Amino acid sequence: MGITICEDVWNDKNFWANLRYERDPVTELIAQGTTLLLNISASPYTINKRTLRLEMLRSIAMTHKRPVIYVNQVGGDDSLIFDGASMAVTADGKVAAQALAFEEDLVLFDTETGEGEFHPQPPEEIEYAYRALIVARAITFPNADSRKCWSG
């Protein structure tokens, strides 16, 4: 198993027009013979990022013909929101396991069979953004009564 950390996977020459770094940790791990990639991330939420993230992970999996397990932080701090939504992508680019977004979750993925659990995701980006706002409110006003909290 090859382990990458967060931005290590955001440097794929087959996906990005401009590379962030000269070295590509994913390519280096593949050259060393890894059969499974695990990415541990604290990738903050931005609107439409989930689609970009998925396409990038699919590209890595299919280019290198290796499954990619992506584990993302959930929650936030004063200025960042993390959407979680961890997943496993098979070597052919299929999402084989999916964790909840904006909630702590546990999903199982069998590396032998390539099968895993799917937990529901908000279908529309507006609902995904709404859940990010709920997390932000909970972090910013942890003791506030949500019926009395206004945003504008």
N, C-alpha and C positions, 0 to 999 in steps of 0.2 A: 504494500500500500504506500502510495506517495501522498504526503500531506503538504498542502499549500495553505497559506494564510491570506485571507481577504483579497487584497488587490493583486495577488499573484496570478489569479485567473483572468484579470482584466488587461492582459497584455498579449492576447492571441493574434499573431500576424495574419491568420486566415480570417479573422473577424473584424479587426480594427484597421483602419487606414493608417493611423499614426500610432506607433508603439510608445508606451509610457517609459519603458526601460530598455536597455540594450539586451539584458538577459531575460530569458523566459523560463521561469521555474517549472512550468508544466512540461515543456519540451525536454528540459534537463532530467526531470524525473522519469519521463517515458524512455529516454535514452538509457537510463539506469535499469530499465526492465520492470518498472512498476506496472501492475495489472489493474489497479483501482486507484482513482484519484479521490481524495477527501479534501474539501475546502472548508476551512473554519473561518467564518466571516462575522464582521460587525458592519454590515453594509446598510447604510441609512436609507430610509424610504424617500423616494421622490416620485412624483406622479409619472406614470407609465414606465417606471423602472422595472417592474416585474416582467413585462414582455421582453424588454431588452436583456435582462438577466437570463431569462429562459433561453432565448435565442443564442446568447453567448455560450451558455453551458452546453446546449445541444451541439453547437459548432465544435467545441472542445472534444466532447464525447465522440462525435462522428469522425472528426479529423484524426484523432489518435486511436479510435476503435477501442475505447476503454470506458467503463462506467464512471460517472462523476457523482459523488455525493456532496451536496452543498448544505452546510449547516450554518444557519444565520441567527444572529442574536434577535431577541424580541424584547420590546419595551422601549426605554429611552432615557434621556437625561434632560437637562435644561434646554438644549438646542437641537438635539437629534432624536428622531423616531426610528426604531428598527422594526421591520415588519415580520421578522421570522420567516415563515413560509419555506422552511427547509425542504429539500427535495432530493430525490435520486433520479438520475438520467442514465438510461442504458447506453451501451456502445452504439446503438442504432438511432439514438436521439429521442427515444420514447421516455416520457416521464413515468417512472415506475412506482414512485412513492411521493406523497405530498403532505406536508404538515400544515396545520392551520396558520392563518395570517393574523398577526397582532395578538396572539395568545400563546402561552407556553404550551407545548404539545410534544408528544412522543409518537413516532411512527416507526414501523418495522420495515426493513428492506432486506430481502434475502439475496446475498451476493452470488449464491450458487444458481438460483432459478431466475434472478432478475425481476422478481415480483415483490410488491410491497403494498402498503396501505395508502389509501387516498382519503384525506380529510378535506371537507368542502372549502372552497375559496369563494370570495365574493366574485360574482360573475362580471360585474361592471366596474370600471375604474372609479366611478363616482362613489360607489359603496366602499371600495377599497380606501379611497381618500377619507371618507367619513370615519372609517375605523381608525385611521391614523389620527384624526382629530380627537376621537374618544380617548385614545392613549395619551395624546398630548395634554388634554384636559386633566386626566387622572394624575399625570406627573406634575403638572404645574399647580394644580389645586387638589392635593391628595385628600384633604378633609372636607372638600366642598360638596354640598348637596347639588347633584347634577340638575335638579329641577330649578335651581336658582342661579345657574351659571349661564351667562350670556356671552356670545362671541360676535364680533362684528368687524 
